[in-house]
Amino acid sequence: MFFARCILLLSFPLFFQGCAYFEQKQSPWKAAVNRHTSQLGYRNWIVIAEASFPALNRTGIGQVSANVEIPEALDYVLKIIDESQNVKPAIYFTKESQVIENNQAPGIDQLRERLAISIRSMETTKVEQDSLIAILQDVNRSFDVLIVRTTSTLPYSSVFLELQPGYWDAEAEEKLRQRMTATTAPAVPN
C-alpha cells in the first residue's frame, strides 16, 4: 500500500507536465478560447467574428484572435460548448449574410454551405447585425462576451452564440412557471 501511494504521488508532477506540454502544443487561440469558455455560462455570448468586426472596449468583453476562418473557429467553439454539457448555444446569423449574393461577396455561398455543416441540425435565428451588436452592448452590462476574431473577410459573416442552460430548456421553464402560478394563486371562495 505504501508503495502504491508513493507511485501515485510521484506521478502527479508527470501528469501536470503532460498538461502543460499539451497546452504548449495547442494553438494559442484555442487555449484562450478554452480559458474563456470554461468561465462562461447562461446568458453569456460568444461571437465568431469576421476580421473587420468592431473591437468592443467594455469590461467583461474578452477578445481572442484566431488565425483561422469562421467555420473552423465555429467548429471548435461548438465542440467545446458541447463537451461542457452545462450550456448549449442559441445560434444567430445576420439577416444580411442570408441575402448577400456571391457576385457581391465571392465565397459567401461556400461559407453558408460550410456553416450549415457546422451547425448540423441546430436551430438558428436571423437578426440584423446592428441589432445583434446592440444586444451585445446591452448584455455586456451584466454578462460576459467573448469575441473570437477570425481571418474571414466576408461581410456580415459573424456568427453569434447566446449561451443557454444545457440541462434546462424553454419548455421546462414554461412548465415551472405554470406550476408556480397555479400554486401561488389565491384560493377563490365558492
Biotite code that builds the C-alpha atoms (Angstrom):
import biotite.structure as struc

atoms = struc.array([
    struc.Atom([0.000, 0.000, 0.000], chain_id="A", res_id=1, res_name="MET", atom_name="CA", element="C"),
    struc.Atom([2.837, 2.366, 0.895], chain_id="A", res_id=2, res_name="PHE", atom_name="CA", element="C"),
    struc.Atom([4.485, 1.629, -2.459], chain_id="A", res_id=3, res_name="PHE", atom_name="CA", element="C"),
    struc.Atom([1.256, 2.384, -4.376], chain_id="A", res_id=4, res_name="ALA", atom_name="CA", element="C"),
    struc.Atom([0.889, 5.743, -2.598], chain_id="A", res_id=5, res_name="ARG", atom_name="CA", element="C"),
    struc.Atom([4.482, 6.647, -3.422], chain_id="A", res_id=6, res_name="CYS", atom_name="CA", element="C"),
    struc.Atom([3.945, 5.859, -7.106], chain_id="A", res_id=7, res_name="ILE", atom_name="CA", element="C"),
    struc.Atom([0.739, 7.893, -7.144], chain_id="A", res_id=8, res_name="LEU", atom_name="CA", element="C"),
    struc.Atom([2.430, 10.902, -5.519], chain_id="A", res_id=9, res_name="LEU", atom_name="CA", element="C"),
    struc.Atom([5.364, 10.680, -7.920], chain_id="A", res_id=10, res_name="LEU", atom_name="CA", element="C"),
    struc.Atom([3.068, 10.522, -10.949], chain_id="A", res_id=11, res_name="SER", atom_name="CA", element="C"),
    struc.Atom([1.246, 13.824, -10.215], chain_id="A", res_id=12, res_name="PHE", atom_name="CA", element="C"),
    struc.Atom([4.106, 16.046, -11.453], chain_id="A", res_id=13, res_name="PRO", atom_name="CA", element="C"),
    struc.Atom([4.297, 13.985, -14.648], chain_id="A", res_id=14, res_name="LEU", atom_name="CA", element="C"),
    struc.Atom([0.569, 14.417, -15.185], chain_id="A", res_id=15, res_name="PHE", atom_name="CA", element="C"),
    struc.Atom([0.758, 18.190, -14.800], chain_id="A", res_id=16, res_name="PHE", atom_name="CA", element="C"),
    struc.Atom([3.845, 18.375, -17.006], chain_id="A", res_id=17, res_name="GLN", atom_name="CA", element="C"),
    struc.Atom([1.853, 16.465, -19.626], chain_id="A", res_id=18, res_name="GLY", atom_name="CA", element="C"),
    struc.Atom([-0.988, 19.000, -19.381], chain_id="A", res_id=19, res_name="CYS", atom_name="CA", element="C"),
    struc.Atom([1.456, 21.892, -19.737], chain_id="A", res_id=20, res_name="ALA", atom_name="CA", element="C"),
    struc.Atom([3.012, 20.191, -22.765], chain_id="A", res_id=21, res_name="TYR", atom_name="CA", element="C"),
    struc.Atom([-0.439, 19.788, -24.341], chain_id="A", res_id=22, res_name="PHE", atom_name="CA", element="C"),
    struc.Atom([-1.244, 23.490, -23.804], chain_id="A", res_id=23, res_name="GLU", atom_name="CA", element="C"),
    struc.Atom([2.082, 24.478, -25.381], chain_id="A", res_id=24, res_name="GLN", atom_name="CA", element="C"),
    struc.Atom([1.318, 22.337, -28.440], chain_id="A", res_id=25, res_name="LYS", atom_name="CA", element="C"),
    struc.Atom([-2.256, 23.640, -28.727], chain_id="A", res_id=26, res_name="GLN", atom_name="CA", element="C"),
    struc.Atom([-2.686, 26.774, -30.833], chain_id="A", res_id=27, res_name="SER", atom_name="CA", element="C"),
    struc.Atom([-2.791, 29.978, -28.750], chain_id="A", res_id=28, res_name="PRO", atom_name="CA", element="C"),
    struc.Atom([-6.322, 30.917, -29.861], chain_id="A", res_id=29, res_name="TRP", atom_name="CA", element="C"),
    struc.Atom([-7.707, 27.511, -28.862], chain_id="A", res_id=30, res_name="LYS", atom_name="CA", element="C"),
    struc.Atom([-6.027, 27.729, -25.449], chain_id="A", res_id=31, res_name="ALA", atom_name="CA", element="C"),
    struc.Atom([-7.523, 31.219, -24.996], chain_id="A", res_id=32, res_name="ALA", atom_name="CA", element="C"),
    struc.Atom([-10.989, 30.005, -26.047], chain_id="A", res_id=33, res_name="VAL", atom_name="CA", element="C"),
    struc.Atom([-10.688, 27.118, -23.575], chain_id="A", res_id=34, res_name="ASN", atom_name="CA", element="C"),
    struc.Atom([-9.767, 29.528, -20.766], chain_id="A", res_id=35, res_name="ARG", atom_name="CA", element="C"),
    struc.Atom([-12.605, 31.940, -21.533], chain_id="A", res_id=36, res_name="HIS", atom_name="CA", element="C"),
    struc.Atom([-15.356, 29.397, -22.223], chain_id="A", res_id=37, res_name="THR", atom_name="CA", element="C"),
    struc.Atom([-14.633, 27.477, -19.027], chain_id="A", res_id=38, res_name="SER", atom_name="CA", element="C"),
    struc.Atom([-15.837, 30.580, -17.163], chain_id="A", res_id=39, res_name="GLN", atom_name="CA", element="C"),
    struc.Atom([-18.931, 31.277, -19.282], chain_id="A", res_id=40, res_name="LEU", atom_name="CA", element="C"),
    struc.Atom([-22.451, 30.168, -18.535], chain_id="A", res_id=41, res_name="GLY", atom_name="CA", element="C"),
    struc.Atom([-26.083, 31.015, -19.101], chain_id="A", res_id=42, res_name="TYR", atom_name="CA", element="C"),
    struc.Atom([-26.679, 34.448, -20.697], chain_id="A", res_id=43, res_name="ARG", atom_name="CA", element="C"),
    struc.Atom([-23.066, 34.867, -21.806], chain_id="A", res_id=44, res_name="ASN", atom_name="CA", element="C"),
    struc.Atom([-22.348, 35.345, -25.509], chain_id="A", res_id=45, res_name="TRP", atom_name="CA", element="C"),
    struc.Atom([-19.635, 34.192, -27.900], chain_id="A", res_id=46, res_name="ILE", atom_name="CA", element="C"),
    struc.Atom([-19.156, 35.874, -31.266], chain_id="A", res_id=47, res_name="VAL", atom_name="CA", element="C"),
    struc.Atom([-17.233, 34.107, -34.014], chain_id="A", res_id=48, res_name="ILE", atom_name="CA", element="C"),
    struc.Atom([-16.359, 37.309, -35.808], chain_id="A", res_id=49, res_name="ALA", atom_name="CA", element="C"),
    struc.Atom([-15.193, 38.319, -39.251], chain_id="A", res_id=50, res_name="GLU", atom_name="CA", element="C"),
    struc.Atom([-11.886, 40.200, -39.471], chain_id="A", res_id=51, res_name="ALA", atom_name="CA", element="C"),
    struc.Atom([-13.477, 43.673, -39.510], chain_id="A", res_id=52, res_name="SER", atom_name="CA", element="C"),
    struc.Atom([-15.797, 43.127, -36.540], chain_id="A", res_id=53, res_name="PHE", atom_name="CA", element="C"),
    struc.Atom([-15.580, 46.186, -34.268], chain_id="A", res_id=54, res_name="PRO", atom_name="CA", element="C"),
    struc.Atom([-13.393, 45.962, -31.182], chain_id="A", res_id=55, res_name="ALA", atom_name="CA", element="C"),
    struc.Atom([-15.620, 46.487, -28.155], chain_id="A", res_id=56, res_name="LEU", atom_name="CA", element="C"),
    struc.Atom([-13.876, 48.118, -25.218], chain_id="A", res_id=57, res_name="ASN", atom_name="CA", element="C"),
    struc.Atom([-16.067, 47.433, -22.217], chain_id="A", res_id=58, res_name="ARG", atom_name="CA", element="C"),
    struc.Atom([-15.046, 45.452, -19.184], chain_id="A", res_id=59, res_name="THR", atom_name="CA", element="C"),
    struc.Atom([-16.312, 41.891, -19.483], chain_id="A", res_id=60, res_name="GLY", atom_name="CA", element="C"),
    struc.Atom([-15.520, 41.521, -23.159], chain_id="A", res_id=61, res_name="ILE", atom_name="CA", element="C"),
    struc.Atom([-12.802, 39.007, -23.921], chain_id="A", res_id=62, res_name="GLY", atom_name="CA", element="C"),
    struc.Atom([-11.218, 39.122, -27.339], chain_id="A", res_id=63, res_name="GLN", atom_name="CA", element="C"),
    struc.Atom([-9.213, 36.345, -28.950], chain_id="A", res_id=64, res_name="VAL", atom_name="CA", element="C"),
    struc.Atom([-7.520, 36.455, -32.345], chain_id="A", res_id=65, res_name="SER", atom_name="CA", element="C"),
    struc.Atom([-7.852, 33.186, -34.236], chain_id="A", res_id=66, res_name="ALA", atom_name="CA", element="C"),
    struc.Atom([-5.697, 32.705, -37.305], chain_id="A", res_id=67, res_name="ASN", atom_name="CA", element="C"),
    struc.Atom([-8.433, 30.637, -38.989], chain_id="A", res_id=68, res_name="VAL", atom_name="CA", element="C"),
    struc.Atom([-11.645, 31.193, -40.942], chain_id="A", res_id=69, res_name="GLU", atom_name="CA", element="C"),
    struc.Atom([-15.082, 31.385, -39.280], chain_id="A", res_id=70, res_name="ILE", atom_name="CA", element="C"),
    struc.Atom([-16.128, 27.763, -39.971], chain_id="A", res_id=71, res_name="PRO", atom_name="CA", element="C"),
    struc.Atom([-13.043, 26.301, -38.267], chain_id="A", res_id=72, res_name="GLU", atom_name="CA", element="C"),
    struc.Atom([-13.408, 28.606, -35.262], chain_id="A", res_id=73, res_name="ALA", atom_name="CA", element="C"),
    struc.Atom([-17.135, 27.857, -35.041], chain_id="A", res_id=74, res_name="LEU", atom_name="CA", element="C"),
    struc.Atom([-16.498, 24.107, -35.181], chain_id="A", res_id=75, res_name="ASP", atom_name="CA", element="C"),
    struc.Atom([-14.018, 24.359, -32.324], chain_id="A", res_id=76, res_name="TYR", atom_name="CA", element="C"),
    struc.Atom([-16.205, 26.596, -30.136], chain_id="A", res_id=77, res_name="VAL", atom_name="CA", element="C"),
    struc.Atom([-19.267, 24.378, -30.673], chain_id="A", res_id=78, res_name="LEU", atom_name="CA", element="C"),
    struc.Atom([-17.170, 21.330, -29.749], chain_id="A", res_id=79, res_name="LYS", atom_name="CA", element="C"),
    struc.Atom([-16.020, 22.984, -26.514], chain_id="A", res_id=80, res_name="ILE", atom_name="CA", element="C"),
    struc.Atom([-19.584, 24.047, -25.661], chain_id="A", res_id=81, res_name="ILE", atom_name="CA", element="C"),
    struc.Atom([-20.886, 20.541, -26.386], chain_id="A", res_id=82, res_name="ASP", atom_name="CA", element="C"),
    struc.Atom([-18.218, 18.996, -24.150], chain_id="A", res_id=83, res_name="GLU", atom_name="CA", element="C"),
    struc.Atom([-19.133, 21.307, -21.256], chain_id="A", res_id=84, res_name="SER", atom_name="CA", element="C"),
    struc.Atom([-22.725, 19.985, -21.107], chain_id="A", res_id=85, res_name="GLN", atom_name="CA", element="C"),
    struc.Atom([-23.723, 22.837, -18.789], chain_id="A", res_id=86, res_name="ASN", atom_name="CA", element="C"),
    struc.Atom([-24.590, 25.205, -21.654], chain_id="A", res_id=87, res_name="VAL", atom_name="CA", element="C"),
    struc.Atom([-25.882, 24.989, -25.199], chain_id="A", res_id=88, res_name="LYS", atom_name="CA", element="C"),
    struc.Atom([-25.869, 27.700, -27.862], chain_id="A", res_id=89, res_name="PRO", atom_name="CA", element="C"),
    struc.Atom([-28.701, 29.659, -29.370], chain_id="A", res_id=90, res_name="ALA", atom_name="CA", element="C"),
    struc.Atom([-27.228, 30.490, -32.787], chain_id="A", res_id=91, res_name="ILE", atom_name="CA", element="C"),
    struc.Atom([-27.780, 33.795, -34.563], chain_id="A", res_id=92, res_name="TYR", atom_name="CA", element="C"),
    struc.Atom([-26.780, 34.650, -38.131], chain_id="A", res_id=93, res_name="PHE", atom_name="CA", element="C"),
    struc.Atom([-27.055, 38.129, -39.538], chain_id="A", res_id=94, res_name="THR", atom_name="CA", element="C"),
    struc.Atom([-30.007, 38.682, -41.872], chain_id="A", res_id=95, res_name="LYS", atom_name="CA", element="C"),
    struc.Atom([-27.605, 40.453, -44.212], chain_id="A", res_id=96, res_name="GLU", atom_name="CA", element="C"),
    struc.Atom([-25.474, 37.315, -44.639], chain_id="A", res_id=97, res_name="SER", atom_name="CA", element="C"),
    struc.Atom([-28.506, 35.411, -45.884], chain_id="A", res_id=98, res_name="GLN", atom_name="CA", element="C"),
    struc.Atom([-29.267, 37.789, -48.763], chain_id="A", res_id=99, res_name="VAL", atom_name="CA", element="C"),
    struc.Atom([-25.791, 38.831, -49.938], chain_id="A", res_id=100, res_name="ILE", atom_name="CA", element="C"),
    struc.Atom([-25.161, 37.339, -53.362], chain_id="A", res_id=101, res_name="GLU", atom_name="CA", element="C"),
    struc.Atom([-21.994, 35.537, -54.345], chain_id="A", res_id=102, res_name="ASN", atom_name="CA", element="C"),
    struc.Atom([-21.238, 38.097, -57.104], chain_id="A", res_id=103, res_name="ASN", atom_name="CA", element="C"),
    struc.Atom([-21.212, 40.826, -54.393], chain_id="A", res_id=104, res_name="GLN", atom_name="CA", element="C"),
    struc.Atom([-19.064, 38.833, -51.970], chain_id="A", res_id=105, res_name="ALA", atom_name="CA", element="C"),
    struc.Atom([-17.322, 35.943, -53.740], chain_id="A", res_id=106, res_name="PRO", atom_name="CA", element="C"),
    struc.Atom([-17.207, 32.925, -51.442], chain_id="A", res_id=107, res_name="GLY", atom_name="CA", element="C"),
    struc.Atom([-20.346, 33.736, -49.436], chain_id="A", res_id=108, res_name="ILE", atom_name="CA", element="C"),
    struc.Atom([-22.233, 30.764, -50.946], chain_id="A", res_id=109, res_name="ASP", atom_name="CA", element="C"),
    struc.Atom([-19.452, 28.378, -49.894], chain_id="A", res_id=110, res_name="GLN", atom_name="CA", element="C"),
    struc.Atom([-19.373, 29.940, -46.429], chain_id="A", res_id=111, res_name="LEU", atom_name="CA", element="C"),
    struc.Atom([-23.125, 29.432, -45.987], chain_id="A", res_id=112, res_name="ARG", atom_name="CA", element="C"),
    struc.Atom([-22.749, 25.777, -47.069], chain_id="A", res_id=113, res_name="GLU", atom_name="CA", element="C"),
    struc.Atom([-19.859, 25.236, -44.672], chain_id="A", res_id=114, res_name="ARG", atom_name="CA", element="C"),
    struc.Atom([-21.712, 26.890, -41.772], chain_id="A", res_id=115, res_name="LEU", atom_name="CA", element="C"),
    struc.Atom([-24.740, 24.669, -42.421], chain_id="A", res_id=116, res_name="ALA", atom_name="CA", element="C"),
    struc.Atom([-22.440, 21.660, -41.937], chain_id="A", res_id=117, res_name="ILE", atom_name="CA", element="C"),
    struc.Atom([-21.005, 23.159, -38.739], chain_id="A", res_id=118, res_name="SER", atom_name="CA", element="C"),
    struc.Atom([-24.361, 23.756, -37.075], chain_id="A", res_id=119, res_name="ILE", atom_name="CA", element="C"),
    struc.Atom([-25.776, 20.396, -38.169], chain_id="A", res_id=120, res_name="ARG", atom_name="CA", element="C"),
    struc.Atom([-29.471, 20.387, -37.302], chain_id="A", res_id=121, res_name="SER", atom_name="CA", element="C"),
    struc.Atom([-29.360, 23.113, -34.652], chain_id="A", res_id=122, res_name="MET", atom_name="CA", element="C"),
    struc.Atom([-31.960, 25.842, -34.931], chain_id="A", res_id=123, res_name="GLU", atom_name="CA", element="C"),
    struc.Atom([-30.809, 29.295, -35.932], chain_id="A", res_id=124, res_name="THR", atom_name="CA", element="C"),
    struc.Atom([-32.288, 32.768, -35.831], chain_id="A", res_id=125, res_name="THR", atom_name="CA", element="C"),
    struc.Atom([-31.623, 35.558, -38.320], chain_id="A", res_id=126, res_name="LYS", atom_name="CA", element="C"),
    struc.Atom([-31.290, 39.099, -36.935], chain_id="A", res_id=127, res_name="VAL", atom_name="CA", element="C"),
    struc.Atom([-29.875, 42.298, -38.438], chain_id="A", res_id=128, res_name="GLU", atom_name="CA", element="C"),
    struc.Atom([-26.227, 42.784, -37.485], chain_id="A", res_id=129, res_name="GLN", atom_name="CA", element="C"),
    struc.Atom([-26.783, 46.238, -35.922], chain_id="A", res_id=130, res_name="ASP", atom_name="CA", element="C"),
    struc.Atom([-29.436, 44.709, -33.666], chain_id="A", res_id=131, res_name="SER", atom_name="CA", element="C"),
    struc.Atom([-27.088, 41.913, -32.614], chain_id="A", res_id=132, res_name="LEU", atom_name="CA", element="C"),
    struc.Atom([-24.328, 44.395, -31.787], chain_id="A", res_id=133, res_name="ILE", atom_name="CA", element="C"),
    struc.Atom([-26.815, 46.493, -29.780], chain_id="A", res_id=134, res_name="ALA", atom_name="CA", element="C"),
    struc.Atom([-27.839, 43.332, -27.884], chain_id="A", res_id=135, res_name="ILE", atom_name="CA", element="C"),
    struc.Atom([-24.171, 42.635, -27.109], chain_id="A", res_id=136, res_name="LEU", atom_name="CA", element="C"),
    struc.Atom([-23.671, 46.155, -25.789], chain_id="A", res_id=137, res_name="GLN", atom_name="CA", element="C"),
    struc.Atom([-26.734, 45.804, -23.556], chain_id="A", res_id=138, res_name="ASP", atom_name="CA", element="C"),
    struc.Atom([-25.920, 42.274, -22.408], chain_id="A", res_id=139, res_name="VAL", atom_name="CA", element="C"),
    struc.Atom([-22.388, 43.287, -21.527], chain_id="A", res_id=140, res_name="ASN", atom_name="CA", element="C"),
    struc.Atom([-23.660, 45.489, -18.721], chain_id="A", res_id=141, res_name="ARG", atom_name="CA", element="C"),
    struc.Atom([-24.254, 42.343, -16.672], chain_id="A", res_id=142, res_name="SER", atom_name="CA", element="C"),
    struc.Atom([-22.779, 39.387, -18.556], chain_id="A", res_id=143, res_name="PHE", atom_name="CA", element="C"),
    struc.Atom([-19.521, 38.472, -20.267], chain_id="A", res_id=144, res_name="ASP", atom_name="CA", element="C"),
    struc.Atom([-19.000, 38.342, -24.020], chain_id="A", res_id=145, res_name="VAL", atom_name="CA", element="C"),
    struc.Atom([-16.188, 36.512, -25.823], chain_id="A", res_id=146, res_name="LEU", atom_name="CA", element="C"),
    struc.Atom([-15.249, 37.660, -29.316], chain_id="A", res_id=147, res_name="ILE", atom_name="CA", element="C"),
    struc.Atom([-13.204, 35.247, -31.418], chain_id="A", res_id=148, res_name="VAL", atom_name="CA", element="C"),
    struc.Atom([-11.893, 37.387, -34.291], chain_id="A", res_id=149, res_name="ARG", atom_name="CA", element="C"),
    struc.Atom([-11.099, 35.246, -37.340], chain_id="A", res_id=150, res_name="THR", atom_name="CA", element="C"),
    struc.Atom([-9.375, 35.929, -40.646], chain_id="A", res_id=151, res_name="THR", atom_name="CA", element="C"),
    struc.Atom([-12.661, 35.709, -42.609], chain_id="A", res_id=152, res_name="SER", atom_name="CA", element="C"),
    struc.Atom([-13.185, 38.701, -44.875], chain_id="A", res_id=153, res_name="THR", atom_name="CA", element="C"),
    struc.Atom([-16.784, 38.245, -45.988], chain_id="A", res_id=154, res_name="LEU", atom_name="CA", element="C"),
    struc.Atom([-19.234, 40.970, -44.951], chain_id="A", res_id=155, res_name="PRO", atom_name="CA", element="C"),
    struc.Atom([-21.850, 40.228, -42.275], chain_id="A", res_id=156, res_name="TYR", atom_name="CA", element="C"),
    struc.Atom([-20.492, 36.717, -41.785], chain_id="A", res_id=157, res_name="SER", atom_name="CA", element="C"),
    struc.Atom([-20.077, 36.806, -37.997], chain_id="A", res_id=158, res_name="SER", atom_name="CA", element="C"),
    struc.Atom([-21.917, 34.113, -36.019], chain_id="A", res_id=159, res_name="VAL", atom_name="CA", element="C"),
    struc.Atom([-23.385, 34.983, -32.620], chain_id="A", res_id=160, res_name="PHE", atom_name="CA", element="C"),
    struc.Atom([-23.898, 32.375, -29.887], chain_id="A", res_id=161, res_name="LEU", atom_name="CA", element="C"),
    struc.Atom([-26.053, 33.097, -26.853], chain_id="A", res_id=162, res_name="GLU", atom_name="CA", element="C"),
    struc.Atom([-25.399, 30.502, -24.174], chain_id="A", res_id=163, res_name="LEU", atom_name="CA", element="C"),
    struc.Atom([-28.433, 28.795, -22.685], chain_id="A", res_id=164, res_name="GLN", atom_name="CA", element="C"),
    struc.Atom([-28.606, 26.224, -19.870], chain_id="A", res_id=165, res_name="PRO", atom_name="CA", element="C"),
    struc.Atom([-27.587, 22.832, -21.196], chain_id="A", res_id=166, res_name="GLY", atom_name="CA", element="C"),
    struc.Atom([-29.820, 20.971, -18.785], chain_id="A", res_id=167, res_name="TYR", atom_name="CA", element="C"),
    struc.Atom([-32.932, 23.185, -18.871], chain_id="A", res_id=168, res_name="TRP", atom_name="CA", element="C"),
    struc.Atom([-34.960, 24.352, -21.847], chain_id="A", res_id=169, res_name="ASP", atom_name="CA", element="C"),
    struc.Atom([-37.772, 26.787, -22.605], chain_id="A", res_id=170, res_name="ALA", atom_name="CA", element="C"),
    struc.Atom([-40.422, 24.084, -22.292], chain_id="A", res_id=171, res_name="GLU", atom_name="CA", element="C"),
    struc.Atom([-39.221, 23.076, -18.815], chain_id="A", res_id=172, res_name="ALA", atom_name="CA", element="C"),
    struc.Atom([-39.138, 26.752, -17.796], chain_id="A", res_id=173, res_name="GLU", atom_name="CA", element="C"),
    struc.Atom([-42.705, 27.298, -19.035], chain_id="A", res_id=174, res_name="GLU", atom_name="CA", element="C"),
    struc.Atom([-43.975, 24.273, -17.076], chain_id="A", res_id=175, res_name="LYS", atom_name="CA", element="C"),
    struc.Atom([-42.212, 25.523, -13.951], chain_id="A", res_id=176, res_name="LEU", atom_name="CA", element="C"),
    struc.Atom([-43.774, 28.993, -14.307], chain_id="A", res_id=177, res_name="ARG", atom_name="CA", element="C"),
    struc.Atom([-47.235, 27.482, -14.821], chain_id="A", res_id=178, res_name="GLN", atom_name="CA", element="C"),
    struc.Atom([-46.862, 25.339, -11.702], chain_id="A", res_id=179, res_name="ARG", atom_name="CA", element="C"),
    struc.Atom([-45.660, 28.340, -9.703], chain_id="A", res_id=180, res_name="MET", atom_name="CA", element="C"),
    struc.Atom([-48.653, 30.398, -10.842], chain_id="A", res_id=181, res_name="THR", atom_name="CA", element="C"),
    struc.Atom([-51.053, 27.571, -10.028], chain_id="A", res_id=182, res_name="ALA", atom_name="CA", element="C"),
    struc.Atom([-49.635, 27.017, -6.524], chain_id="A", res_id=183, res_name="THR", atom_name="CA", element="C"),
    struc.Atom([-49.337, 30.688, -5.591], chain_id="A", res_id=184, res_name="THR", atom_name="CA", element="C"),
    struc.Atom([-52.683, 31.839, -6.964], chain_id="A", res_id=185, res_name="ALA", atom_name="CA", element="C"),
    struc.Atom([-55.071, 32.903, -4.193], chain_id="A", res_id=186, res_name="PRO", atom_name="CA", element="C"),
    struc.Atom([-57.846, 30.460, -3.484], chain_id="A", res_id=187, res_name="ALA", atom_name="CA", element="C"),
    struc.Atom([-61.180, 31.566, -4.954], chain_id="A", res_id=188, res_name="VAL", atom_name="CA", element="C"),
    struc.Atom([-64.089, 31.204, -2.492], chain_id="A", res_id=189, res_name="PRO", atom_name="CA", element="C"),
    struc.Atom([-67.072, 29.156, -3.673], chain_id="A", res_id=190, res_name="ASN", atom_name="CA", element="C"),
])
